[in-house]
Amino acid sequence: MNSPAPHDLPGLRGDTAARGRLGALTSLLLPAAVGALNVFAFAPFKLWPLQVLALAWLFHGVIASPAEQRHGVRGHFLRGWLYGFGWAAAGVHWLYISMHDYGGMPAWMAALAVALLALYLGLYAGAATALAGWLRDRWSSQPLVLALCMLPALWALSEWARGWVFTGFPWLVSGYAHTVGPLAGFAAVGGVYGVGWIAALAAGALALLWMSLRRKGVAGTGQRIILPLCMVALLCAAGVVLRQVKWTAPQGQPITVRLLQGNIPQEMKFSNDALVSTLTLYEQMISAAPADLIATPETAIPLLPQQLPPAYLARIARFVQTSHSHLALGIPLSDGPQVYANSVLGFGPGVGSELLPYRYDKHHLVPFGEFIPPGFRWFVDMMHIPLGDMSRGAPVQSPFGVKDQWVLPNICYEDLFGEEIAGQLRDAYRAAQPEASVLLNLSNIAWFGNSIALPQHLQISQMRALETGRPMLRATNTGTTAVILPSGQTSELPPYTRGTLAAQVQGYGGQTPYILLGNKLVVGLAILMLLLAWGRNKAARIRH
């Protein structure tokens, strides 16, 4: 009688199945967990090396030898998708607060909505790793080419696409982790996507190092270890050198600014019972002291001008005129029935300013918050948030003159799109029109509670200052109100406090490479890297 083979024994079969299930679960949870670690690379934690290390782990899974690959292109896609899902879910979980706590959406549906958004954002990372794996097999690319040409290029292109597909949502793309640290110097050259590409190059080099350390044998070990480390050091050194380049220079005389933080609780902001106290508060804060520029948060005045008490705006305009100040006032405007804009009105000391004020209308609107995508009316109707289809401002709008400076507003979510702000500066430069020397962001992100959304948004504004070489001022409802220098350094009010941030701000003029080229440089270089990888493969085939 034949004895059963060891693998046929019931106990062993059960152990094997259990190990298989555990391995499958690990393969799903581990990429999501590593992706979620990225949240600590961004504000308020700012542990930026974690972003590079986590991405190196993801890249290593693609460049590993064929024996270490389990499921081919589909496996690479799943790994990247889960990594991107974990990153997005941990990074933007605060959207749950706006939908559930303030929007009244059932908890399960709000959580599901955040999960679906994270799954969608994860698709970009999945597409990058899947395409890299597919091209590796098709082009027979070597690990060096894959790690330093193909993967960083595809990663940069995926993040760039995430910034404009379906109007874009580039919150927490890789580059934002590096507003501090040596890679910040690349911001003025390639913008946030350029910084992300450089970080991906560093991650590719570390992935090669990891693979070398795992490789058996000692032949060439020193070279395989030293070269990746030298590349990472070279990238960091180049970033430090670029930080010393003065792309822009002081322009005109400094101006005094007062940035108001009213700290109106979101549940009270649009309450009829609180409207009178809100209007009184901001009138008092505005008229408390003169300044060259006084700025309120987004929709600090939550009513249309025609809904305000008689003479309210006239009193404010009178103070501005008599004190020789300038005021940037966040207020909704209407140009006709059911036509609304999220706007900034600018009042100055000139005669007639109150009759024909400066006006800026928000151009890049928030999906579901300021416009309703086709087919999603049912979703918006479930939330008790004052939403509507708002009209868009023009892509290019003139800045607000404040003494020797030109101030260009942007409203809340708009400063997430650096290419649009750079585009306004570039268009003004080419048309020989007044160029903004100071950027001004008016925000109200009280919708997201006392969460990491506040420091994350501040970090986004820091990137805009680094990209353009101009100061960025932030006047916010609950935080973070701040003055950001062109170097990225900040002075700020504590969040969730009522107060005024007073400062003297020097405007800057001139052009950074990013202003002149926008995202064209990064996209062009990424495509060039892919063409070089293709050309190298073609040349290798000809030789053989």
C-alpha positions as CSV (number, residue, x, y, z in Angstrom):
1,M,0.0,0.0,0.0
2,N,1.4,3.4,-1.1
3,S,1.9,6.0,1.6
4,P,0.2,9.4,0.9
5,A,2.6,12.1,-0.4
6,P,3.3,14.8,2.3
7,H,1.4,17.5,0.4
8,D,-1.7,15.2,0.3
9,L,-2.0,15.0,4.1
10,P,-5.2,16.9,5.2
11,G,-3.3,18.9,7.9
12,L,-0.6,20.0,5.5
13,R,-3.2,20.9,2.8
14,G,-5.0,23.0,5.4
15,D,-1.8,24.8,6.4
16,T,-0.9,25.4,2.8
17,A,-4.4,26.9,2.1
18,A,-4.2,29.1,5.2
19,R,-0.8,30.4,4.2
20,G,-2.1,31.1,0.7
21,R,-5.0,33.0,2.1
22,L,-2.7,34.9,4.5
23,G,-0.4,35.7,1.6
24,A,-3.2,37.0,-0.6
25,L,-4.5,39.2,2.3
26,T,-1.0,40.5,2.8
27,S,-0.6,41.3,-0.9
28,L,-3.7,43.4,-0.6
29,L,-3.2,45.2,2.7
30,L,0.6,45.9,2.4
31,P,0.5,48.2,-0.6
32,A,-2.5,50.1,0.9
33,A,-0.6,50.4,4.2
34,V,2.6,51.6,2.6
35,G,0.6,54.1,0.5
36,A,-1.1,55.4,3.7
37,L,2.3,56.1,5.2
38,N,2.7,58.9,2.7
39,V,0.3,61.1,4.7
40,F,3.2,61.5,7.2
41,A,5.4,63.0,4.5
42,F,3.1,66.0,4.2
43,A,2.0,68.7,6.5
44,P,1.6,68.8,9.4
45,F,4.1,66.0,9.9
46,K,6.5,66.9,7.0
47,L,8.6,63.7,7.2
48,W,9.4,64.1,3.5
49,P,11.9,61.2,3.2
50,L,8.9,58.8,3.8
51,Q,7.4,59.8,0.4
52,V,10.6,58.8,-1.4
53,L,11.0,55.6,0.6
54,A,7.4,54.5,0.1
55,L,7.7,55.2,-3.6
56,A,10.9,53.3,-3.8
57,W,9.1,50.3,-2.3
58,L,6.4,50.5,-5.0
59,F,9.0,50.9,-7.8
60,H,11.0,47.9,-6.5
61,G,8.0,45.7,-7.0
62,V,8.1,46.7,-10.7
63,I,11.8,46.5,-11.4
64,A,12.4,43.2,-9.4
65,S,13.6,40.2,-11.3
66,P,11.0,38.1,-13.2
67,A,11.3,35.4,-10.5
68,E,9.9,37.9,-8.0
69,Q,7.0,38.9,-10.2
70,R,3.8,37.0,-9.5
71,H,1.0,38.3,-11.6
72,G,2.5,40.3,-14.4
73,V,0.9,43.6,-15.6
74,R,-2.3,42.9,-13.7
75,G,-0.3,42.4,-10.5
76,H,1.6,45.7,-11.0
77,F,-1.7,47.5,-11.6
78,L,-3.3,46.1,-8.5
79,R,-0.3,46.9,-6.4
80,G,-0.1,50.5,-7.6
81,W,-3.9,50.9,-7.4
82,L,-3.9,49.8,-3.7
83,Y,-0.9,51.9,-3.0
84,G,-2.6,55.0,-4.5
85,F,-5.9,54.1,-2.7
86,G,-4.1,54.0,0.7
87,W,-2.4,57.3,0.0
88,A,-5.6,59.1,-1.0
89,A,-7.8,57.6,1.7
90,A,-5.3,58.6,4.5
91,G,-4.7,62.0,3.0
92,V,-8.2,63.2,2.2
93,H,-10.2,61.4,4.8
94,W,-11.4,64.8,6.1
95,L,-13.8,65.0,3.2
96,Y,-16.0,62.8,5.4
97,I,-16.4,65.7,7.8
98,S,-17.9,68.1,5.2
99,M,-20.3,65.5,3.8
100,H,-21.4,64.0,7.1
101,D,-20.9,66.5,9.9
102,Y,-21.9,69.6,7.9
103,G,-23.7,68.1,5.0
104,G,-26.0,65.7,6.9
105,M,-25.1,62.8,4.6
106,P,-25.5,59.4,6.3
107,A,-22.2,58.1,7.8
108,W,-22.1,55.0,5.6
109,M,-22.6,57.0,2.4
110,A,-20.1,59.7,3.3
111,A,-17.5,57.0,4.1
112,L,-18.3,55.2,0.8
113,A,-17.9,58.5,-1.1
114,V,-14.5,59.0,0.4
115,A,-13.5,55.4,-0.4
116,L,-14.7,55.7,-4.0
117,L,-12.8,58.9,-4.5
118,A,-9.7,57.2,-3.1
119,L,-10.2,54.3,-5.4
120,Y,-10.5,56.6,-8.3
121,L,-7.3,58.6,-7.4
122,G,-5.5,55.3,-6.9
123,L,-6.1,54.4,-10.6
124,Y,-3.4,56.9,-11.6
125,A,-0.7,55.2,-9.6
126,G,-2.0,51.8,-10.8
127,A,-1.9,53.0,-14.4
128,A,1.8,54.2,-14.0
129,T,3.0,50.9,-12.5
130,A,1.0,48.7,-14.9
131,L,2.2,50.6,-18.0
132,A,5.8,50.4,-16.7
133,G,5.5,46.7,-16.3
134,W,3.9,46.3,-19.7
135,L,6.6,48.4,-21.4
136,R,9.3,46.5,-19.5
137,D,8.1,43.2,-21.0
138,R,7.6,44.7,-24.5
139,W,10.9,46.6,-24.7
140,S,12.9,44.1,-22.6
141,S,14.2,47.0,-20.6
142,Q,16.9,46.6,-18.1
143,P,16.3,47.5,-14.4
144,L,18.5,50.7,-14.7
145,V,16.4,52.0,-17.6
146,L,13.2,51.1,-15.9
147,A,14.1,52.7,-12.6
148,L,15.6,55.9,-13.8
149,C,13.8,56.6,-17.1
150,M,10.5,54.8,-17.4
151,L,9.1,54.7,-13.9
152,P,9.8,58.3,-12.9
153,A,8.5,59.6,-16.3
154,L,5.3,57.6,-16.0
155,W,4.8,58.6,-12.4
156,A,5.2,62.3,-13.3
157,L,2.8,61.9,-16.3
158,S,0.2,60.1,-14.1
159,E,0.3,62.9,-11.5
160,W,0.1,65.6,-14.1
161,A,-3.0,63.8,-15.6
162,R,-4.6,63.6,-12.2
163,G,-4.3,67.4,-12.1
164,W,-6.6,68.0,-15.0
165,V,-8.7,65.0,-15.9
166,F,-12.3,65.6,-14.8
167,T,-11.2,69.2,-13.8
168,G,-8.4,67.7,-11.7
169,F,-7.8,66.8,-8.1
170,P,-4.0,67.0,-7.5
171,W,-4.3,67.2,-3.7
172,L,-1.2,65.6,-2.1
173,V,0.6,64.8,-5.3
174,S,4.2,63.8,-4.5
175,G,5.9,67.2,-4.9
176,Y,3.9,68.8,-2.1
177,A,5.9,66.7,0.4
178,H,9.0,68.7,-0.5
179,T,8.2,72.3,0.3
180,V,10.8,71.6,3.0
181,G,13.9,69.7,2.3
182,P,16.5,69.8,-0.5
183,L,14.2,69.1,-3.4
184,A,12.2,72.3,-2.8
185,G,14.8,74.1,-5.1
186,F,13.3,72.4,-8.1
187,A,9.9,74.0,-7.6
188,A,10.8,77.2,-9.4
189,V,12.0,75.2,-12.4
190,G,9.5,72.4,-12.8
191,G,6.6,73.2,-10.4
192,V,5.1,70.6,-8.1
193,Y,5.1,67.9,-10.8
194,G,8.7,68.6,-11.5
195,V,9.5,68.2,-7.8
196,G,7.5,65.0,-7.9
197,W,9.5,63.7,-10.9
198,I,12.8,64.4,-9.1
199,A,11.5,62.6,-6.0
200,A,10.6,59.7,-8.3
201,L,14.1,59.6,-9.7
202,A,15.4,59.4,-6.2
203,A,12.9,56.6,-5.4
204,G,14.0,54.8,-8.6
205,A,17.7,55.0,-7.5
206,L,16.8,53.7,-4.0
207,A,14.8,50.8,-5.6
208,L,17.9,49.9,-7.6
209,L,19.9,50.0,-4.3
210,W,17.4,47.7,-2.6
211,M,17.5,45.2,-5.5
212,S,21.3,45.3,-5.4
213,L,21.4,44.6,-1.7
214,R,19.1,41.6,-2.2
215,R,21.1,40.2,-5.1
216,K,23.3,37.2,-4.3
217,G,27.0,37.4,-5.1
218,V,29.6,40.1,-4.5
219,A,30.7,40.9,-8.0
220,G,30.2,44.6,-8.6
221,T,28.4,45.0,-5.3
222,G,30.3,48.2,-4.4
223,Q,29.4,49.8,-7.7
224,R,25.8,48.7,-7.5
225,I,25.5,50.3,-4.1
226,I,27.6,53.5,-4.6
227,L,26.0,54.6,-7.9
228,P,22.4,54.8,-6.6
229,L,23.5,56.6,-3.4
230,C,25.6,59.0,-5.4
231,M,22.6,59.8,-7.6
232,V,20.3,60.5,-4.6
233,A,23.0,62.7,-3.2
234,L,23.5,64.5,-6.5
235,L,19.7,65.3,-6.8
236,C,19.6,66.6,-3.2
237,A,22.7,68.8,-3.8
238,A,21.2,70.1,-7.0
239,G,18.1,71.1,-5.2
240,V,20.1,72.9,-2.5
241,V,22.0,74.8,-5.2
242,L,18.8,75.8,-7.0
243,R,17.4,77.2,-3.7
244,Q,20.2,79.8,-3.8
245,V,19.2,81.1,-7.3
246,K,17.2,84.3,-7.1
247,W,14.8,84.0,-9.9
248,T,12.8,87.0,-8.8
249,A,13.7,90.3,-7.2
250,P,12.0,92.8,-4.9
251,Q,9.7,95.2,-6.7
252,G,8.5,98.6,-5.5
253,Q,8.0,99.5,-1.8
254,P,6.7,97.0,0.8
255,I,3.1,97.3,1.8
256,T,1.4,96.8,5.1
257,V,-1.2,94.0,5.3
258,R,-3.8,92.9,7.7
259,L,-5.2,89.4,7.2
260,L,-8.5,88.7,9.0
261,Q,-9.4,85.3,10.5
262,G,-13.0,85.6,11.8
263,N,-13.2,81.9,13.0
264,I,-16.9,81.7,12.3
265,P,-18.1,78.1,13.0
266,Q,-19.2,76.5,9.8
267,E,-22.5,75.5,11.3
268,M,-23.2,79.2,12.0
269,K,-21.7,80.7,8.8
270,F,-25.0,80.5,6.8
271,S,-27.3,80.6,9.7
272,N,-29.9,83.4,9.7
273,D,-29.5,83.8,13.5
274,A,-25.8,84.4,13.1
275,L,-25.8,86.7,10.0
276,V,-26.1,90.0,12.0
277,S,-23.2,89.1,14.3
278,T,-21.1,87.9,11.3
279,L,-21.6,91.2,9.5
280,T,-20.9,93.2,12.6
281,L,-17.8,91.2,13.3
282,Y,-16.2,91.7,9.9
283,E,-17.1,95.4,9.8
284,Q,-15.4,95.9,13.1
285,M,-12.3,93.8,12.1
286,I,-12.0,95.7,8.8
287,S,-12.2,99.2,10.4
288,A,-10.1,98.4,13.5
289,A,-7.0,99.8,11.9
290,P,-5.8,101.0,8.5
291,A,-3.4,99.1,6.2
292,D,-2.3,99.2,2.6
293,L,-4.1,95.9,2.1
294,I,-6.8,94.4,4.3
295,A,-8.1,91.0,3.3
296,T,-11.0,88.9,4.5
297,P,-11.6,85.2,4.1
298,E,-13.6,83.7,1.2
299,T,-17.3,84.6,1.5
300,A,-16.6,86.4,4.8
301,I,-19.8,88.3,3.8
302,P,-22.2,85.4,3.1
303,L,-24.9,87.5,1.5
304,L,-25.2,89.1,-1.9
305,P,-24.7,92.9,-1.9
306,Q,-28.4,93.5,-2.6
307,Q,-29.2,91.4,0.5
308,L,-27.0,93.4,2.8
309,P,-28.4,96.1,5.2
310,P,-28.6,99.5,3.6
311,A,-25.2,101.4,3.6
312,Y,-23.2,98.4,4.9
313,L,-20.8,98.3,2.0
314,A,-20.9,102.1,1.8
315,R,-19.6,102.4,5.4
316,I,-16.8,99.9,4.7
317,A,-15.9,101.8,1.5
318,R,-15.9,105.1,3.4
319,F,-13.4,103.7,6.0
320,V,-11.2,102.4,3.2
321,Q,-11.2,105.9,1.5
322,T,-10.6,107.9,4.6
323,S,-7.9,105.6,5.9
324,H,-6.2,105.3,2.5
325,S,-6.4,101.6,2.7
326,H,-7.3,98.9,0.2
327,L,-9.7,96.1,1.0
328,A,-10.1,92.6,-0.6
329,L,-13.5,91.4,0.5
330,G,-14.7,87.9,0.0
331,I,-18.4,88.0,-1.1
332,P,-20.8,86.2,-3.5
333,L,-22.1,88.2,-6.4
334,S,-25.0,87.8,-8.8
335,D,-25.2,89.0,-12.4
336,G,-28.7,87.9,-13.0
337,P,-31.4,85.4,-11.8
338,Q,-29.7,82.1,-10.7
339,V,-26.3,83.4,-11.8
340,Y,-23.8,83.5,-9.0
341,A,-20.1,83.9,-8.6
342,N,-17.7,83.3,-5.8
343,S,-15.9,86.6,-5.8
344,V,-13.5,89.2,-4.4
345,L,-14.4,92.8,-4.4
346,G,-11.5,95.3,-4.1
347,F,-12.1,98.8,-2.7
348,G,-9.4,101.4,-2.8
349,P,-8.9,105.0,-1.6
350,G,-9.6,106.4,-5.0
351,V,-12.8,108.5,-5.5
352,G,-15.6,106.3,-6.9
353,S,-14.0,103.1,-5.8
354,E,-17.3,102.0,-4.1
355,L,-19.2,102.5,-7.3
356,L,-16.8,100.6,-9.5
357,P,-14.7,98.3,-7.3
358,Y,-12.1,95.8,-8.5
359,R,-13.6,92.4,-9.1
360,Y,-12.2,88.9,-9.2
361,D,-14.4,85.9,-9.9
362,K,-13.3,82.3,-9.0
363,H,-12.4,80.4,-12.2
364,H,-11.6,76.9,-11.1
365,L,-14.8,75.7,-9.3
366,V,-15.1,72.8,-6.9
367,P,-17.1,69.8,-8.2
368,F,-20.2,69.2,-6.1
369,G,-19.5,72.4,-4.1
370,E,-19.7,75.1,-6.8
371,F,-20.8,73.2,-9.8
372,I,-22.7,69.9,-10.1
373,P,-21.3,67.4,-12.6
374,P,-23.8,65.9,-15.0
375,G,-25.8,63.1,-13.5
376,F,-24.9,63.9,-9.8
377,R,-27.8,66.1,-8.8
378,W,-29.1,63.2,-6.6
379,F,-25.8,63.1,-4.7
380,V,-25.8,66.9,-4.1
381,D,-29.4,66.9,-3.0
382,M,-28.5,64.5,-0.1
383,M,-26.3,67.2,1.5
384,H,-27.6,70.3,3.3
385,I,-24.9,72.5,2.0
386,P,-25.5,75.8,0.2
387,L,-24.4,74.5,-3.2
388,G,-25.2,75.7,-6.7
389,D,-24.0,75.9,-10.2
390,M,-21.9,79.0,-10.1
391,S,-20.5,80.9,-13.0
392,R,-16.8,80.8,-13.8
393,G,-14.6,83.7,-13.9
394,A,-12.3,84.3,-16.9
395,P,-9.1,82.2,-17.0
396,V,-7.0,85.4,-17.0
397,Q,-8.0,88.3,-14.8
398,S,-6.2,91.5,-13.9
399,P,-4.5,92.0,-10.5
400,F,-5.6,94.5,-7.9
401,G,-3.4,97.6,-7.6
402,V,-2.2,98.3,-4.1
403,K,0.3,101.2,-4.1
404,D,3.5,99.9,-5.7
405,Q,2.3,96.3,-5.8
406,W,-0.1,94.3,-7.9
407,V,-2.1,91.7,-5.9
408,L,-3.6,88.7,-7.7
409,P,-6.4,86.9,-5.8
410,N,-7.3,83.3,-5.9
411,I,-10.0,81.6,-4.0
412,C,-9.6,78.5,-1.8
413,Y,-9.3,75.4,-4.0
414,E,-7.8,77.5,-6.9
415,D,-4.3,77.6,-5.4
416,L,-4.2,73.9,-5.9
417,F,-3.6,74.5,-9.6
418,G,-0.2,76.1,-9.9
419,E,-0.2,76.0,-13.7
420,E,-3.2,78.3,-13.8
421,I,-1.6,80.9,-11.4
422,A,1.7,80.7,-13.4
423,G,-0.3,81.0,-16.6
424,Q,-1.9,84.3,-15.5
425,L,1.6,85.7,-14.6
426,R,3.0,84.4,-18.0
427,D,0.1,85.9,-20.0
428,A,0.5,89.3,-18.3
429,Y,4.3,89.2,-19.0
430,R,3.9,88.4,-22.6
431,A,1.1,91.0,-23.1
432,A,3.2,93.7,-21.3
433,Q,0.4,94.1,-18.8
434,P,0.8,94.6,-15.0
435,E,2.2,91.4,-13.5
436,A,1.2,90.4,-10.0
437,S,3.9,90.9,-7.4
438,V,1.9,89.4,-4.5
439,L,-0.5,86.4,-4.5
440,L,-3.5,86.4,-2.2
441,N,-5.6,83.4,-1.3
442,L,-9.0,83.8,0.4
443,S,-10.3,80.5,1.9
444,N,-12.9,79.0,4.0
445,I,-12.1,75.3,4.8
446,A,-14.0,75.2,8.0
447,W,-16.0,72.6,6.0
448,F,-13.3,70.1,7.0
449,G,-13.2,70.7,10.8
450,N,-10.0,70.8,12.8
451,S,-8.3,68.3,10.6
452,I,-5.1,68.0,8.7
453,A,-6.7,69.6,5.7
454,L,-5.7,73.0,7.2
455,P,-1.9,72.5,7.3
456,Q,-2.1,70.6,4.0
457,H,-3.7,73.6,2.3
458,L,-1.1,75.9,3.8
459,Q,1.6,73.6,2.3
460,I,-0.1,73.9,-1.1
461,S,0.1,77.7,-0.9
462,Q,3.8,77.4,0.1
463,M,4.4,75.5,-3.2
464,R,2.8,78.3,-5.1
465,A,5.2,80.8,-3.5
466,L,8.2,78.6,-4.4
467,E,7.0,78.1,-8.0
468,T,6.4,81.8,-8.7
469,G,9.1,83.4,-6.5
470,R,6.4,85.7,-5.0
471,P,4.9,86.0,-1.5
472,M,1.5,84.3,-1.0
473,L,-0.9,85.9,1.6
474,R,-3.7,83.7,3.1
475,A,-6.8,85.1,4.7
476,T,-8.9,82.3,6.0
477,N,-11.9,81.7,8.2
478,T,-10.6,79.1,10.6
479,G,-7.0,78.7,9.4
480,T,-4.4,78.8,8.4
481,T,-4.1,82.5,7.9
482,A,-0.5,83.2,6.9
483,V,2.1,85.3,5.1
484,I,4.4,83.1,3.0
485,L,7.6,84.5,1.7
486,P,9.0,83.5,-1.8
487,S,11.4,81.2,0.1
488,G,8.4,79.3,1.5
489,Q,8.9,80.5,5.1
490,T,5.7,81.4,6.9
491,S,4.3,83.5,9.7
492,E,0.8,82.5,10.7
493,L,-2.0,82.7,13.1
494,P,-3.0,79.7,15.2
495,P,-5.9,77.9,13.6
496,Y,-9.4,78.1,15.2
497,T,-8.7,81.4,16.8
498,R,-10.1,84.9,16.0
499,G,-7.5,87.4,15.1
500,T,-5.6,89.6,12.6
501,L,-2.2,88.9,11.2
502,A,-0.4,92.2,10.5
503,A,2.8,92.2,8.5
504,Q,4.9,94.2,6.1
505,V,5.2,92.4,2.7
506,Q,7.6,93.0,-0.1
507,G,6.4,92.3,-3.6
508,Y,8.6,90.5,-6.1
509,G,8.8,90.8,-9.9
510,G,10.5,88.6,-12.5
511,Q,10.0,85.2,-14.1
512,T,10.8,81.8,-12.8
513,P,11.3,79.0,-15.4
514,Y,8.0,77.5,-14.2
515,I,6.1,80.8,-14.9
516,L,7.5,80.8,-18.5
517,L,7.1,77.1,-19.2
518,G,4.4,75.8,-16.9
519,N,4.1,72.0,-17.0
520,K,5.4,71.8,-20.5
521,L,9.0,71.3,-19.3
522,V,8.1,68.3,-17.1
523,V,5.7,66.7,-19.6
524,G,8.2,67.1,-22.4
525,L,11.1,65.7,-20.3
526,A,9.0,62.7,-19.2
527,I,8.1,61.9,-22.8
528,L,11.7,62.3,-23.8
529,M,12.8,59.8,-21.2
530,L,10.3,57.3,-22.5
531,L,11.5,57.9,-26.1
532,L,15.1,57.3,-24.9
533,A,14.1,54.1,-23.2
534,W,12.4,53.0,-26.5
535,G,15.4,54.0,-28.6
536,R,17.8,52.1,-26.3
537,N,15.6,49.0,-26.7
538,K,15.5,49.4,-30.5
539,A,19.2,49.9,-30.7
540,A,19.8,46.8,-28.6
541,R,17.6,44.7,-31.0
542,I,19.5,45.9,-34.0
543,R,22.8,44.9,-32.4
544,H,21.5,41.5,-31.8
